[in-house]
Amino acid sequence: MSYRIIRPSSREDWLKEREKGIGSSEATTLMGVNGYEDRYRLFMRKTGQMPPKTPSEQMELGHHLEPAVASRFSELTGAWIDPSSEGDWIAVDSKKDYLRVSPDRIWVPAGEAHVKKNWRILECKTTGMSVDPNDIPSYWYCQLQYQMGVMGIKKGAVAWISSFPVFNAGYKEIEFNPSYYALIVKSIDEFWNGNILTGVAPEPEDLEDLRVKYSGKDRAVKGESFVADDWMQSDYEELLGIKSQMDILKDRRKELEDELEKAIMGYAAIYAKDGETPICTRVPKTPKPELDKELLRKEYEAIYDKYLVALDPVFDEGLFKKECRDLYDQYVVTPEAGEPEFKVAYPRKTSARKTETIF
């Protein structure tokens, strides 16, 4: 396997180069292991019919935390991290230039010579989920296999920093799987040659795809209609029944909450029979610090006026906080606690791994 390296002069140029082919994140979409995008939306984005993805805060933080993940991996394993592999670069397959990968790092195991034949790829991750080294996410596995395949590297590793249940770091070394890589390339070939180059979109796979397909100029003409099929009528009638039941339950919930609020008057909490689990509380709401805008305006009128929104004379507190944080903190005040607030302790399942009681 042969490839060439592209080192763009800026991140913007790097992003443009990525658009000329299929990257490792996009490969996960074509392999069906990306829960955030499918083939149809990938096609629409690659052909300019959908706007490019805007990096989320989590994505940006993940990019900035790559050095920390790589450094911790080196500490845990003794591996040498190639300093020239840091930054934005792309490895492009010599025969199929639409196969494009951007590994996070190149590393060499401890005790081995720092030469190309000993290179391994490191995929760096930051996550809020619990990670089992023996069962890493398919998304991560696919990315690493694609990168190893394009660069002809036989071994690699995924390293991560996780915040669940407490901050921890780990890694998993993985060997190249040529059969799996062949499936990745086959899927990319079909998509690139059969869809991207021909302009023929894949079939929509879900409701989100249909929303994209029928938005804008392709939206159905206002006034068009048809008579419901039997299943549509049945679904509608079931929805009406559910709505009626929800209304009844909502009224009953209000009655029960009112009864508990009457019972708790004069007390801070009612506990369940076990004496430990709260049923409901009635405590003053914690006041939220807020900006004393009037005092700020009085003492720094020029600065205050600078952050008034032009079309609507509303003070842009968010921008002021971002650009003048020290001054902002001087004018933040905490109001006095208000009247006690009644809340029922409803358990909420926050993830597959933990359950919290919220108020």
C-alpha positions in Angstrom: 0.0 0.0 0.0 1.5 3.4 -1.0 0.3 6.8 -0.1 1.4 10.5 -0.1 1.4 13.0 2.6 -0.3 16.4 2.3 0.6 19.1 4.9 -1.7 22.1 4.3 -0.5 25.5 5.4 -3.6 26.2 7.5 -6.5 24.4 9.2 -8.9 25.9 6.6 -6.8 24.3 3.8 -6.7 21.1 5.6 -10.5 21.1 5.8 -10.7 21.8 2.0 -8.4 18.8 1.3 -10.5 16.5 3.4 -13.5 17.4 1.3 -11.8 15.8 -1.8 -12.3 12.4 -0.4 -13.6 10.2 2.5 -12.1 10.7 5.9 -12.1 8.2 8.7 -15.2 9.7 10.5 -17.1 9.5 7.2 -15.9 5.9 6.7 -17.8 5.1 9.9 -20.9 6.5 8.4 -20.6 4.3 5.3 -19.9 1.3 7.5 -23.1 1.9 9.5 -21.4 2.5 12.9 -21.9 6.3 13.1 -25.0 7.0 15.1 -25.0 10.7 14.1 -25.1 10.5 10.3 -26.1 8.1 7.5 -25.2 7.7 3.8 -28.0 10.1 2.6 -27.0 13.0 4.8 -23.3 12.4 4.1 -24.1 12.6 0.3 -26.1 15.8 0.8 -23.2 17.4 2.7 -20.5 16.2 0.4 -22.3 17.5 -2.6 -23.0 20.9 -1.1 -26.8 20.4 -0.7 -26.4 20.6 3.1 -24.2 23.0 5.0 -20.9 21.6 6.3 -20.8 20.4 9.8 -20.2 23.1 12.4 -17.7 21.8 15.0 -19.5 21.4 18.4 -17.9 22.5 21.6 -17.2 18.8 22.4 -15.5 18.3 19.0 -13.3 21.4 19.5 -12.4 20.4 23.0 -11.5 16.9 21.8 -9.2 18.4 19.2 -7.5 20.6 21.8 -7.2 17.7 24.3 -5.4 15.3 21.8 -1.9 16.3 23.2 -3.1 15.4 26.7 -4.4 12.0 25.6 -1.2 11.2 23.6 1.0 12.3 26.5 -0.9 10.1 28.9 -0.7 7.2 26.5 3.1 7.7 26.3 3.3 7.8 30.1 1.3 4.5 30.4 3.2 2.6 27.7 6.6 4.2 27.4 5.8 4.8 23.7 7.6 7.4 21.7 5.2 9.9 20.0 6.5 11.3 16.7 6.4 15.1 17.2 6.0 15.7 13.5 2.7 13.7 13.5 1.0 16.4 15.6 -1.1 18.9 13.7 -3.2 18.8 10.6 -2.0 16.5 7.8 -3.5 14.0 5.5 -2.4 10.6 4.1 -3.8 10.0 0.6 -3.9 6.6 -1.1 -1.7 6.7 -4.2 -4.2 4.7 -6.4 -7.5 6.0 -5.0 -7.0 9.6 -3.9 -10.5 9.7 -2.4 -9.2 7.5 0.4 -7.9 10.1 2.9 -7.0 9.8 6.5 -5.7 12.2 9.2 -4.3 10.1 12.1 -4.0 11.9 15.4 -0.5 10.7 16.1 2.2 8.2 14.9 4.0 6.3 17.7 6.7 3.7 18.2 6.7 1.1 21.1 9.2 1.6 23.9 12.6 0.1 23.0 12.1 0.1 19.2 14.0 2.2 16.7 12.2 5.4 15.6 12.0 4.3 12.0 9.1 4.0 9.6 8.8 0.2 9.7 8.0 0.5 13.4 5.3 3.1 13.0 1.9 2.6 14.6 -1.1 4.8 14.6 -2.7 6.4 17.7 -6.3 7.5 17.7 -7.0 9.9 20.6 -10.4 10.2 22.2 -12.1 12.2 25.0 -15.4 10.9 26.2 -18.0 11.1 28.9 -18.9 7.4 28.7 -17.4 4.4 30.5 -15.0 2.6 28.2 -14.3 -1.2 28.3 -10.9 -1.9 26.8 -12.2 -5.3 25.7 -15.2 -3.8 23.9 -14.3 -0.4 22.5 -16.9 1.4 20.4 -17.2 0.2 16.8 -16.9 3.8 15.6 -13.3 4.0 17.1 -12.3 0.6 15.7 -13.5 1.5 12.2 -11.6 4.8 12.2 -8.3 3.1 13.3 -8.7 0.2 10.8 -9.2 2.7 7.9 -6.2 4.8 8.9 -4.0 1.7 9.2 -5.2 0.4 5.9 -4.4 3.6 3.9 -1.0 3.9 5.4 -0.1 0.2 5.3 0.5 0.1 9.1 -0.1 -3.2 10.8 -0.7 -2.1 14.4 -2.2 0.8 16.2 -4.0 1.9 19.4 -6.9 3.9 20.6 -6.2 6.0 23.7 -8.8 7.9 25.7 -9.5 10.1 28.7 -12.9 9.5 30.1 -14.8 11.5 32.7 -17.0 8.6 33.8 -17.4 7.6 36.6 -14.4 9.7 37.5 -11.6 11.0 35.3 -9.5 8.1 34.0 -7.3 7.2 31.1 -6.9 4.0 29.1 -5.8 2.5 25.8 -6.3 -0.5 23.6 -3.7 -1.8 21.2 -5.3 -3.2 18.0 -3.9 -5.1 15.0 -4.8 -4.4 11.4 -7.7 -6.4 10.1 -7.3 -6.7 6.3 -10.8 -8.3 5.8 -12.5 -5.4 7.6 -10.4 -2.8 5.7 -11.5 -4.4 2.5 -15.1 -4.0 3.5 -14.5 -0.3 4.3 -12.8 0.3 0.9 -15.7 -1.5 -0.9 -18.3 0.6 0.9 -16.3 3.8 0.0 -15.8 2.8 -3.6 -19.5 2.2 -4.0 -20.4 5.5 -2.4 -17.8 7.6 -4.2 -18.2 6.2 -7.6 -21.9 5.3 -7.5 -23.2 8.4 -5.7 -20.7 11.3 -5.4 -19.3 11.1 -9.0 -22.7 10.4 -10.5 -24.7 12.8 -8.4 -27.3 10.1 -7.6 -28.3 10.3 -4.0 -28.7 7.1 -1.8 -32.2 6.3 -0.7 -33.3 8.2 2.5 -33.0 5.9 5.5 -35.0 7.6 8.2 -37.3 10.5 9.1 -34.4 13.0 9.4 -33.3 12.1 5.8 -36.9 12.8 4.5 -36.9 16.1 6.3 -33.8 17.0 4.5 -35.1 15.7 1.1 -38.3 17.7 1.3 -36.9 20.9 2.7 -36.4 24.1 0.5 -37.2 23.9 -3.1 -38.3 20.3 -3.0 -41.0 20.9 -0.4 -44.5 19.7 -1.3 -46.6 22.5 -2.8 -48.9 24.0 -0.3 -52.4 22.7 -0.7 -51.6 19.2 -2.0 -53.2 16.4 0.0 -54.4 12.8 -0.1 -56.7 10.5 1.8 -55.1 8.5 4.6 -54.3 4.8 4.2 -55.7 2.4 6.7 -52.5 2.4 8.8 -52.3 6.2 8.8 -55.9 6.4 10.1 -55.1 3.8 12.7 -52.0 5.6 13.9 -53.9 8.9 14.1 -56.7 7.3 16.2 -54.1 5.7 18.5 -52.4 9.1 19.0 -55.8 10.7 19.9 -56.2 8.0 22.6 -52.8 8.6 23.9 -53.3 12.3 24.0 -56.5 11.8 26.0 -54.8 9.5 28.5 -51.9 12.0 28.9 -54.4 14.8 29.7 -56.0 12.6 32.4 -52.7 11.7 33.9 -51.5 15.3 33.8 -54.6 16.3 35.8 -54.1 13.5 38.3 -50.4 14.4 38.7 -51.4 17.9 39.6 -53.9 16.7 42.2 -51.3 14.4 43.8 -48.6 17.1 43.8 -51.0 19.6 45.4 -51.8 17.1 48.2 -48.2 16.6 49.0 -47.5 20.4 48.9 -50.3 20.9 51.5 -48.8 18.2 53.7 -45.3 19.6 53.6 -46.2 23.2 54.6 -44.0 24.2 57.5 -41.4 21.5 56.8 -38.3 21.3 54.6 -38.8 17.7 53.4 -40.9 14.5 53.5 -39.0 11.2 53.4 -40.1 7.8 52.2 -40.7 5.0 54.7 -37.0 4.0 54.6 -36.2 7.4 56.2 -33.5 8.2 53.6 -35.2 8.7 50.2 -36.7 12.2 49.8 -40.3 12.3 48.5 -40.5 16.0 48.2 -38.9 19.2 49.5 -39.8 22.8 50.2 -36.7 24.9 50.5 -35.7 28.3 49.2 -34.6 28.3 45.6 -30.8 28.9 45.3 -30.5 32.4 43.9 -28.6 32.7 40.7 -25.9 35.4 40.5 -26.9 38.2 38.0 -25.2 41.2 36.5 -26.1 44.6 38.1 -26.6 46.3 34.7 -27.9 49.5 36.2 -24.8 50.0 38.4 -22.6 49.1 35.5 -24.3 51.6 33.2 -24.0 54.3 35.8 -20.3 53.8 36.4 -19.2 52.7 32.9 -21.7 54.2 30.5 -19.3 54.0 27.5 -18.6 50.4 28.0 -22.3 49.6 28.6 -23.3 51.3 25.4 -20.7 49.3 23.4 -22.7 46.1 24.2 -26.1 47.3 23.2 -27.5 45.4 20.3 -27.9 47.9 17.4 -31.3 46.8 16.1 -32.8 46.3 19.5 -31.4 48.2 22.5 -30.8 45.2 24.6 -27.6 44.7 26.5 -25.5 41.8 25.1 -24.5 40.3 28.4 -22.9 37.2 26.9 -20.5 39.1 24.7 -19.7 41.5 27.6 -18.9 38.6 29.8 -16.7 37.1 27.2 -14.7 40.2 26.4 -14.6 41.9 29.8 -14.7 39.0 32.3 -12.9 40.9 35.1 -15.2 43.8 34.9 -18.2 41.5 34.6 -17.3 39.7 37.8 -17.2 43.0 39.7 -20.8 43.7 38.9 -22.3 40.2 39.5 -24.5 40.2 42.6 -26.4 37.3 44.2 -30.0 38.1 45.1 -31.4 37.2 48.4 -33.0 33.7 48.7 -36.7 33.8 47.6 -39.7 32.0 49.0 -39.5 28.2 49.6 -40.1 26.3 46.4 -42.0 22.9 46.4 -40.5 20.1 44.4 -41.3 16.4 44.1 -38.3 14.1 43.9 -38.8 12.4 40.5 -36.1 9.8 39.7 -34.5 10.4 36.3 -32.5 7.9 34.3 -29.5 9.8 33.1 -27.7 7.0 31.2 -27.5 3.2 30.9 -25.0 3.3 33.7 -26.4 5.5 36.4 -29.7 6.9 37.8 -30.1 10.2 39.7 -32.9 11.7 41.7 -33.7 15.2 40.5 -35.8 17.9 41.9 
